[in-house]
């Protein structure tokens, strides 16, 4: 058993989404400034304390976070580590229940800026306000996530995020510009903008949607070559962003926009505040204004009362729209949401079958889209080396969730983090194989 009282080596484990990852990176900067050694997702056990940044969004994510906490508690009981701290969405959502249900945790903290200060001080460190915006990058150094707002004002019936993260709160533009400039100086070439809802950026601070203006400023930063948009919302989508995307090479022709469903009854029950016609028109506008755009979306199947006919409507929409990227979630009832009061009357077997059916359809679409890329040349950034391949991406692909471009390691000499012109020689449903031009 280690004998010193305050942890000097800390391992931060991040569960869930990229927004949580940014929170972990900010915390790491605070701890390092206090001369505390801090690692992210360290696999060995050479540390004194562990901080688990949890996810509390859906059932599977909650279970995974709880399992991670229990594993850490067992390691503490065995004398392998001294302290276990829990932060993030799960402990924000269940701040009253968790301390009573899981013992031997040295501190539970939520998901707010105030909690970041509290956990820093609990570790015997001084929280430094002058470091706000500073981060330790845990992604490959050539790309980083830029969280432009926190919380959400939407009232989607299935989503607990507003309960967890609170109301929409934009980060001031000058803070974001300074953070992006700092990232660029560290070698970041690709900024991935994230939020619960990008499209309402600025409405609380500047009294109007100002995502387009923010993009105009970010593209001026020296060293930034790609800017990617994640997590937009279809209602009140600012079409000027599409016009800017078409004109500016630095802004990737890529849009992540979770649509969730297409049936009017379900959209109304989901409280999405847009209907089938508006959804179809927005997709049409995206492709009209940015003909080369890659659209990534997600859908929920098995929502309460979803009939076979309503599911078939969703299938037909996917066939017609031919999205470049698509994810599918099965509905899970979440406490403190409007949909929790509805009868969860679609069986788990039917939910899983519909998910598999929709993903099989998307696999066919993805193969067709990728086959069309054969013989074409694309600007590709190299993310890593894996076995016999350099693994990269085009502007139409986001890290970890989308297609990758594989280049034979023995065919050329490439560097991770650099851009190259690659010609596509082979394609399957979710990967492209290319050669250096």
N, C-alpha and C positions, 0 to 999 in steps of 0.2 A: 504493500500500500504506500502511495506517495504521501509525503508528510507535510509539504508546505500548504498554507491555508488558502492562498489565492491562486486561481488557475493562471498559469503562464503560457500554456499551450492549449489552444481551443480548436475544436473541429466543428465547423458549421455544416449542417446537413439541410439542404433545401428541398422541400417537397412541393409538388404542384407546378404552378405556371411561372412564366418569365417575370411577371410582376413581383412575385416572391423572391426571385433570384436577385432582382435589383435591390430589394430591401436588404438581403443578405450582404450584397456587395457594399452597400453604404455602412452597414454595421461593421464589416471587416475593416473599412478605412478608419473608423473611430477606434477600434481596438488596436490596430497597428500603430496609430498615433500615440497610444499609451504604452508602446513597447511590449505589447502582448503578441506572442506568436499565434497566428491564426491561419488555419487551412480550410479549404472547402472540399467536402466530400472525401476526406482523407480515408484511405482504406486500411492503413495499419492502426495500431492502438497506441501510438506514441503521442498521447495528448492527455491533459488533466481534466478537461471538461468538454462536454458536447452541448451545442445549441441546436435544437431541431426547429426549423422554420416550417410550420405545418400548413397543410391545405385542408380546408373545411367545406369544399364546394359541393361535392356529390358523395354518395355512399362509399364507392370504391376508394376515393381519395382519402376520405376520413379514416377508413379502416387501415389503409396503408400508413397514414401518419400515426395512428394509435399503436400499430405494431412496431413502428420505429421507436416510439417513446418507450414501450415496454422492453424492447431489446436493450435500449440504453440504460434503463433502470436495472435490468439484470446485470449488465456490465458493471454498474456502480456497486451492486450488492457483492459481486465477485471481487471487488477491489481493483478492477482494471482502470476505472476512472473515478474522480472524486465528486464531480458535479454534473447535474443534468438540468438544463434549462429548456423551456418550451416557449415558442413565440409563434406569431402568425395567425392565420385565419381560423384554424381549429380552436385555438385557445381564446381567440376573440369571441368566437361564436358560443363556446361553452365555458365561459370564464367562471361560472359558478359551479358547474358540474365536475369539471376535470380535476380540480384540487381534491375533491372528495372521493373521486373514483380511482385516481392513480396516485399512490403514495410515492415517497422517495424522490420526487421531483423538487429541485431546489428553488424553482421559480417559474411561474406561468406569466407570460406577457402577451399582449394582444398584437394588433396589426396597425397601430397608429404611430405617428412621429413621436408622440409622448412615450410610447412603449419602447421605442428605440433608445430614448434617453434613459428610461428606467433600467433597461437591461444592461446598458453600458455602465451605469453607476453601481448596479448590483454586482458587477464583476470587479469592482474596485477601481474603475477607470473614470476619467473625467470626460464628459461629453463636450465636444468642442464645436460650438456653433459655426466657427469659421470653416469647418470641414463639410458643412452641408453642401451636397452636390458631388463631393469627392467619393470615389469608389475604388475598390480593388476588383479588377476585371477577372471574372472566372470563366468566361467564354474564351475561345481562341481569340488572340489579341487583335485580329483584324475585323471583328464585328462585336457590337454591343447593343444591348437594349436601352432605349431611352424612354422612361416612363413620364408621360407628359401630363397626366392627371391621375387622381385617385378617386375611388368611390363611383357611384352611379345614381342618376336621377330616374332611370327607367324603372318600370314597375312590372317587369315580366313575371308571370305567375309562378314559374318553375324555379326562379333564381333567388338565392339567399344573399347574393353579394351586397346589395344595398344595406341589408341588415348587418353584415359583417364589416364592410368597408365604409359605410356611411354615404353621405351625399356627394355628388360630383364636386371635385375641387381641383381646378387647374393649377399647374405649376407656372409661376410667372415666366414670361418669355425670356427675360434677361437671365434667369437662373438656368433655364434649359440651354440657352446659347452658350453660357459659360461652361456648363457640364459637357456639352457636345465638343466645344473647343478643347477642353481638357482630355476628353477621350481621343480626339484626333491627334493630339500631341503624343499620346501613348501608342499610336499606331493603328487606331481604329479607322477602317475605311468604309464600313457599312454600318449605318444607324438603322435600327429596327424600332420604329415608334410603337409604343404599347400604352394601353389604358383599358379600363373597362369599356370605354366608349370614346374613341378618338374624335368623332364628328362634333361633339359638343365642346371641344377644347375652346377655352377663352370666354365662354358665354357667361360665366360667373364673375370673371375679372374684368373683361372688356365689354360686357353686355352684348356681345355678338359672337357668332362662330368665327374663329380666326385660325383654323387649321391651315388654310392656304397661305396665310401671311407667315405663320411659323415655318412652313416648308420653304418659303421664299428666303427666309433668313438662314435656315440650316444649310441650304444648298450653297451658300456663299463661303462656308467654312472650308479652309484649305485642308486638303487631305481626305475629306469625305467624298467618296465617289458614288456610293449607293445609299439611297434612303428608301426604306420599305415601310409600308403601312399595315399594321395588325389591328384587328378587333374594331372594325367600324360597324355602325348600326344603320339599318336601312331607312329608318324614319328621320326626316329632315337632313338627308344626306346632302352635303355641300357640293353641288355639281362643278363649282369652280376648281375644286381639287382635281377633278378629272381633266379639265382643260390644262391645268398646270402640269399634270403628269404627262400629257401628250407632248408638251413643249419642252420640258426639262429632262435631259438625259440622266441626270443624277437621281431623279425620282423613278424608282423601278415601276414598270408597268405590271403592277401586282396589287391585288386588293384582297384582304382577308375580311369577309363580311358574313358572319353567321346569320343565316336566314331562318333556320329552325323548322319551318314548314311552309306549305303553300296553300293548304285548305283554309278557306275563310272562317269556318266555324272554329277550327283549332287555333288559328292566329288570333281570333277575338278572345278565346278562352285563355290563351297565353298572354293576353294584354300587350301585344306587340305594337299596337297603334298604327299598323299598316295592313292592307289586305293583299289578296292575290294579285289584283290588277296593278297596284302600286309596286309590288315586288317585281313583277314581270317587266314593268316599265323601267324600273331602275336598272335591272340587268341589261335591258336593251340600250339604255342611255350609256352605260359603262362601255359597252362594245361599240357603240356608235362614236363616242367621243375619244375612246382609246382603242382603236381596232385591234391592237396587239396585246391587249390586257390579258393577264392570267388571273382568273377569279378563284379564290379558295373560299369554301363555305362549309358549314356544318348543319346537320339536321338532327332533330329528336324524333325517334319512333317510339310507339307505344304510349304516347301521351294519353291521359284518361279519356276513354270514350273513342279513341281512334279506331274507326271502322276499316274493314278491308277496302271499301270504296275510297275512303279518304287516303289510305296508304297508296292505293293505285294512282290517285291524283298526284301524290308526291313523286312516285316512280316516273310517271309521265313527264312531270316537270323536270326531273333530272335528265331524262332522255332528251327532251327538247333543248335544255339549256347547255348541256355538255360542259359542265364546269371542269376547269383544269385540275382542281384539287378538291377533295371532299372528305369530310369526316362524319361519322354517324354515332350518336349516343343513344342508348336506351334510356327511357324516362325512369327516374327514381324520385319518389316523393321526398321532399325536404321540409323539415319543420320550419315554421315561421314564414311560409310562402302561401300565396293564395291557392295554388294548385293542391296543396297538402290537404285541403278540405274536400277535394274531389275524390271520388272512388277510383282507386288504382285498379281498374278492371280489365286491363290487358295483361294476359299471363306473361311470365318471364320467358316461357318458351316461344310465344308469338313475338315478343319484343326482339329476342335474339334472332329469330328466323327473318324478321323484317330487316334487321340491321345487316345480316349476312346477304340478303337479297339485294339490298341497296348498294352495298359495297361491291358485290359481284358485278352489278351494272356499271358502277364507276370504274372498275378495273378494265372493263371492255372499252369504255370511253377513253380512259387514260392511255391504253395501248394504241388506239386510233390516233390520238393527239400526238403521242410520242413517235409513232411511225411517220407522221407527217414531217418530223424534224430531221429525218435521215438526209444526209448530204448537205445540211445547212450548217452555217458557222455561227458560233455564239461566244460572247464574252463570258468567261467562266472564272470564278474565284476559287482557289484551292483551299479547302478547309482542313484537310488532314491527309495522312498516309495510312492506309489500312491494307495489310497483307501485301498483295502484289499491285495495288492500285493507288494512284492519287485520287482523292475524292473531292469533287468540287460541285459548284452550283451555278446556274444561270441566274439572271435577274428575275426569272419567273418562279424561283424556288427559294423558300425560306429554310433556315437551318433546322434540322431534326424532324421536320414534319412533311417535307416535300421531296420531290425527285432529286436524285444526285447524278452527277456526271462522273463516270469512272474512266480513268486514263491509265493504260498499262504503265506500271512503274519502270519497267525496263526499256520503254520506248523513247523516253526523253528525260530531261533533267528539269523538274519544276520545283518551285518553292512554295511552301504553305503561306497563305496570305497574299499571294500575288495574283494578278489577273492575266489570263491568256486567251488567245483566240483558239477555239476548239471546234473541229468538224465532227459532227455526229455520224458514226459509222454503224452502230447497232442500237436497237431500242427494245425494251420490254415494257410492261405496264407501269413500272415505277422507277426504272433506272434507264439512263442513257449511257452509251459507251462511245468515247470519242478519241480523236487523235489531235495532237498539236498541229496547227496549220503551218 
